[in-house]
Amino acid sequence: MSQVHLGHIFHIAGSPVTGEVADALVAEPDGALVIDDGGRIAYCGNRADIPAGYRAEKVFDHRPGFLLPGFVDTHIHFPQTFAGDAYGGGQLLEWLERCIYPAESRFAEPEFAQLAATEFCERRVAAGTTAAMVFGSAFPHAQDALFAETQRRGLRMVSGRGIQTTGEKSAAPLLTTEDDAIRLTGEEIGKWHAADTGDVGTALLHVAVVPRFSLAVTRETLKNLGELYDSVRDRGVYFHSHLNENNRPGTGEVDSTKQAYDVATYLDTYDGKFLPGSAEGGKSLLGRRSILAHCVHCQDVELRRMAETGTSIAHCPVSQQFLGSGTMPWKRTIASGVTVAAGTDFGGGDEWLIPQVLSAAFKVHISEPGEDGVSMHPAEMLFTGTLAGARALDMESRFGNFDLGKEADFVVVDPARVPSLESALAQGIRSEDSALARDQTLFALLMGLREPAIAEVYVRGRRIDLH
Ligand SMILES: [Zn+2]
């Protein structure tokens, strides 16, 4: 049975290059989205022009609400479901040791892990996050609970257990032996990769190889993970980790990593060059299905290498502010050609909602010093939270916008549920220039959006229940 959804549509059409998406913004104030019985976009355009064959179909009238592509969160931590706003840690490495390793260790208890899986999926639905790269728990039973609950809800997810083979005392419950790190990751791939359909091209569930970061593993682990990843690359398995997040002089993550490995760049550790002097010691973990979170303090050579390999960046400005990590330089990063998509990094970030990440991105990038400061175009913001995320996940051909034939992942926004949003949209100043007025409305929508305004969430044309 086909469906017709009516509302004010915004999306980024086609496949524009990052940094040049303003011309790809599509707005249909009196819009209609037609979903065929396979859950794909059959029509996106003006309500008056719905193809005749669909005019008798079931109509869902969301006016004066909005229809947006589902949000894509390219970096979020499942075992930190209850660890948002964790106080008392300071910056990254201290926060991990004092707040996060203890919080993640609680997932050793199966009932607690199940509770967290339920809560995590509820938060995702409430935030309209239809697809996500999820940094997983160290514990296989917790990952089983997460995949099972995600499948039950019908959400899209890429996830893998967090791998740690070395670390301080508070991380001890999260560590495994070298052999178990590889065995458990291999088992998770065997059990959950494309488990819902048996076909990577149609699956909603995918598995990633996820070392927490280079400081949490050994050279031996990186070597073995390189071998493992090389053996499963052609099955569409992903790689995910952190890169260049915190550079507090002397004790920050960037310096600590470069010192521990004696390498020229942090990226070298994921690129098979983890021996002293950045000598090659194994296979690279970079590629089209690799996403590295943060990349606040990259050298040009690292950005070039990421662009060359198709590796993407999960940009997490809310988290970067929360942990005092600094600001990813927008212009320089985009100019490198690397794909930049949005991530909440919950609980390093204290927000589940991707539009709030986009709001933070706008604020931090307009505040960059001198010539580096940029006022992000609203289309660039929408792109970063939707289509760029699909691209980072190497599934741009499947979802991320309302191009014909794509799988229909979308959210219905009802501004009346958030009075401040409703009034800003109704009373805000709009230019007489229609293109600028359109951009102003999209900006007001993205900046003012809060979770209660997400009225309905659809993945592949199927409405997802909150509970
Ligand atoms: Zn993170």
Boltz pocket constraint, residues with backbone or C-beta under 6 A from the ligand:
constraints:
  - pocket:
      binder: B
      contacts: [[A, 75], [A, 77], [A, 135], [A, 242], [A, 293], [A, 345], [A, 348]]
      max_distance: 6.0
